[in-house]
């Protein structure tokens, strides 16, 4: 008997959010860390970060990089991109982390056999206060994404 299609892992997953500097690269890195190269994983945002003067070489938010490094995950080579920057858009599963990205994910999947999932995810950049308090907000987002990824992708 064959494997239940509902339990089959997708071949290619895209995480998307607004700027591809915090939430979607965190999710991308966490899934890659968990699955290795068994699944192609990418991430993108709707638009370029409004505060980065060098739009051609945007990196992951430093606090996001720091909380991923705590788990042994290095995202220093990640370069932020938009939907338009994607080299390939044939994903089996598109997971949006913001309402705005959800609308774009639906457009991307229109007429294709891609599944769309919406995982509402808090934006830790909105947290104010001390560096320690802000880092804790980033950790909560990281840990929430890690738990959701483990639940969704573990067999």
C-alpha positions as CSV (number, residue, x, y, z in Angstrom):
1,X,0.0,0.0,0.0
2,X,1.3,3.5,-0.8
3,X,1.9,6.4,1.5
4,X,-1.1,8.6,2.5
5,X,-0.7,11.7,0.2
6,X,-1.8,13.9,3.1
7,X,1.3,12.8,5.1
8,X,3.7,13.1,2.2
9,X,6.3,15.9,2.6
10,X,6.2,18.6,0.0
11,X,9.1,18.9,-2.4
12,X,9.4,22.7,-2.2
13,X,8.2,25.1,0.5
14,X,8.1,28.9,0.4
15,X,7.8,31.0,3.5
16,X,6.7,34.6,2.9
17,X,6.1,37.7,5.0
18,X,6.5,41.5,4.5
19,X,10.2,42.2,4.3
20,X,12.0,38.8,4.4
21,X,14.3,40.0,7.2
22,X,12.8,38.4,10.4
23,X,10.0,35.9,10.3
24,X,10.3,34.2,6.9
25,X,14.1,33.8,7.0
26,X,13.7,32.4,10.5
27,X,11.1,29.9,9.3
28,X,13.3,29.0,6.2
29,X,16.4,28.4,8.4
30,X,14.5,26.4,11.0
31,X,13.0,24.1,8.4
32,X,16.3,23.6,6.6
33,X,17.9,22.9,9.9
34,X,15.3,20.2,10.7
35,X,15.0,18.6,7.2
36,X,18.4,19.2,5.6
37,X,18.1,18.9,1.9
38,X,15.1,16.6,1.9
39,X,12.9,19.6,1.1
40,X,13.8,22.6,-1.0
41,X,13.0,25.7,1.2
42,X,13.1,29.4,0.3
43,X,11.6,32.6,1.7
44,X,10.7,36.0,0.4
45,X,8.9,39.2,1.3
46,X,6.4,41.5,-0.3
47,X,8.8,44.5,-0.6
48,X,12.3,45.6,0.2
49,X,13.0,46.9,3.7
50,X,12.2,50.5,4.0
51,X,15.2,51.2,6.4
52,X,18.0,49.5,4.5
53,X,20.0,51.8,2.3
54,X,21.7,49.0,0.4
55,X,18.7,47.3,-1.2
56,X,20.9,44.9,-3.2
57,X,22.5,43.2,-0.3
58,X,19.9,43.1,2.6
59,X,20.6,40.7,5.4
60,X,18.6,39.1,8.1
61,X,17.7,41.4,11.1
62,X,20.6,41.1,13.6
63,X,18.4,40.1,16.5
64,X,16.8,37.3,14.4
65,X,20.3,36.1,13.4
66,X,21.3,36.2,17.1
67,X,18.4,34.0,18.3
68,X,18.9,31.5,15.5
69,X,22.6,31.4,16.4
70,X,21.6,30.3,19.9
71,X,20.3,27.1,18.2
72,X,23.5,26.7,16.1
73,X,21.8,28.1,12.9
74,X,23.9,30.5,10.9
75,X,21.9,32.9,8.6
76,X,24.7,35.3,7.8
77,X,24.6,34.3,4.1
78,X,20.9,34.9,3.7
79,X,20.0,37.7,1.4
80,X,16.5,39.1,1.6
81,X,14.4,39.0,-1.5
82,X,10.9,39.7,-2.8
83,X,8.5,37.6,-4.8
84,X,9.9,39.2,-7.9
85,X,13.5,38.0,-7.0
86,X,12.5,34.3,-6.8
87,X,14.4,32.2,-9.3
88,X,11.6,29.6,-9.3
89,X,8.0,29.9,-8.2
90,X,6.9,26.3,-8.5
91,X,6.4,25.5,-4.8
92,X,4.2,22.7,-3.5
93,X,3.5,24.6,-0.3
94,X,3.4,28.3,0.4
95,X,3.2,29.4,4.0
96,X,2.5,33.0,4.7
97,X,3.2,34.6,8.0
98,X,1.4,37.9,7.6
99,X,-2.0,38.8,6.3
100,X,-0.5,40.9,3.5
101,X,1.7,38.0,2.4
102,X,-1.3,35.7,2.5
103,X,-2.9,37.7,-0.3
104,X,0.2,37.4,-2.5
105,X,0.6,33.7,-1.7
106,X,-3.0,33.1,-3.0
107,X,-2.1,35.0,-6.2
108,X,1.1,33.0,-6.6
109,X,-0.8,29.7,-6.3
110,X,-3.7,30.6,-8.6
111,X,-4.0,28.0,-11.3
112,X,-1.3,25.8,-9.7
113,X,-1.5,22.8,-7.5
114,X,0.3,24.5,-4.6
115,X,-1.1,24.3,-1.1
116,X,-1.4,27.6,0.9
117,X,-1.2,27.8,4.7
118,X,-1.5,30.9,6.8
119,X,0.5,30.9,10.1
120,X,-0.2,34.3,11.7
121,X,3.1,35.3,13.3
122,X,3.8,38.2,15.6
123,X,6.3,40.8,14.4
124,X,9.0,41.0,17.1
125,X,10.4,44.3,15.6
126,X,7.4,46.0,17.1
127,X,8.6,45.1,20.6
128,X,10.0,48.1,22.5
129,X,12.2,48.1,25.6
130,X,15.6,46.9,26.5
131,X,17.7,44.7,24.2
132,X,17.0,41.7,26.5
133,X,13.3,42.3,26.3
134,X,13.4,42.6,22.5
135,X,15.6,39.5,22.2
136,X,13.0,37.6,24.3
137,X,10.3,38.6,21.8
138,X,12.4,37.3,18.9
139,X,13.0,34.0,20.8
140,X,9.2,33.6,21.3
141,X,8.7,34.0,17.5
142,X,11.6,31.6,16.8
143,X,10.2,29.0,19.3
144,X,6.7,29.4,18.0
145,X,7.8,28.9,14.4
146,X,10.0,25.9,15.4
147,X,7.1,24.2,17.2
148,X,4.7,24.8,14.2
149,X,7.3,23.5,11.8
150,X,8.0,20.4,13.9
151,X,4.2,19.7,14.1
152,X,3.7,20.3,10.3
153,X,6.7,18.5,8.9
154,X,7.6,15.7,11.2
155,X,6.2,12.3,10.1
